[in-house]
Amino acid sequence: MANQEKKPLWKQWWFWVVIVITIAAIGGGTNNAGRSQSGKVSTAPSAPTTPTASPTTTHPKEATTNGGLDKPIESARINRADEFMKNFTGPDGGRMTDVSPFDPRDAGGQYYRTEYRLGAYDGAQGAHGKYGSLGIDVVAYQMDDGQPGMMRVYASGTSDELEALYPYVVRYFSPSASDADIQDLLARFRDGGYISETPASFAGVANNLLQRTGRNGEFMVDAKI
């Protein structure tokens, strides 16, 4: 027994026990180090985050509300006098030219118009233009909640052009106006008369004036709209 050869180290049982224990110890240390590293809370201040600008999207304008109420703010009122001037068609399809709005109550304005009834033109809308060589002023008045109920057309210039335009203005407001009534008034206008009559066939026309002095004259047609 004394002469028995010693077993190689790797054949000893305790050798493998040591190997296993060593490997287990190394593995456990690695895991603990990982857990310790991941559990750390950084106390260093983080870099400030720059907010990313969101893309700007353009939307059509929506109706705004008045004082938080659901009622939209009303848009600017249409100038009915200006509208008439731009849409009116006279003899041979003639149109008004050089149309520009004005304030009938502005005494310092170029196209100031007065009305004998106190306050009749309060808030009125006006437009000036030309028809051929005639000067034309239109006043939309008798305002009710921002909308006019009456309109006056004033025309002045050569009598021939006034005679040609007058029937078209009358029939714009009163399609029922008879040709006989129109021609009767124009015949007296040619004679140099001052006519302030409103024939019965001129339905809707409240006032009607024609006046001639020599080669020139003027007319005014005042009607409901």
C-alpha positions, 0 to 999 in steps of 0.5 A: 500500500505504501508503494501505491502511485499517487492519483493525478490531481485532477482525479482527486475528488476534492479538486473538483469540489474546489473548482465548482466552489470557485466558479460559483463564487466568481459568478455570484460576484459578477451578478452582485456587481451588475445589480449594484451598478444598475441600482445606482441613482445619478445625482449629476444634473441632466442636460436641459431638454430643448423643447422641440417646436411643433410645426405651425399649421395654418387654418382658415379663419373661423368666426370669432365669438363676442364676449365668449357667447356663441353668437358670432361677431357680425361682419362689416355691413354691405354698402347697398348704395355701392352694390346698386351702382356696381350692378345697375344696367342702363340703356344699351347695357351701359354701366356706372363707372368711377364708383366710390363709397362716401358718407352722406352725412360728412359735410366736409366730404366731396359728395355731401347730401342733406335731407330736411328730415332731422336724422333721416340719413343717420347711418346712411350708406352712399356711393358716387359714380358716373353714367356717361357724363352724368354725375350719380349719387346714391344714398341707402338710408332709413337704417333698421338693424344696420340694413337700409329700407330706402334708396335715393338715386340723384342724377345730374347733367345733360337733359338728353342723357337724363331722359335716356337714363330715367326710365331705367332707374324708375323700372329698377325700383318699380317694374310696374311703372307704365310707359305712358306715365314715364313718357308724360313726365319726360314730355313735361321735363323737356318743356322745362318744368319742375315735376314732383309727381309720383304716378300711381303705377310707380309702386314702391317709389315714394318720391319722384322729382325732375327739373330742367334748366336749359340744356341741363337738368336733374332727377331724383328717384326715392324708393323702398328696397 
